[in-house]
């Protein structure tokens, strides 16, 4: 579309591509930080089953 309206500009296309990559990286970092701070590990305690708690079935 830009090529039809304004003509193709390689420098502009490269800058737009770099900006999109930078935005994508920033969003991914923010999402990763959010997952780290609000993950289930910080809110819930994992209860592990002890071997003595398991049911044993005799035949």
VENPEWO-V278497 format. One record per helix or strand of 2 or more residues. SS is the DSSP state (2 for helix, 1 for strand). FROM is the first residue (numbers start at 1). TO is the last residue. If there is no record, write none. Layout:
((SS;FROM;TO) (SS;FROM;TO))
//
This chain:
((2;2;6) (2;10;38) (2;40;43) (2;51;53))
//
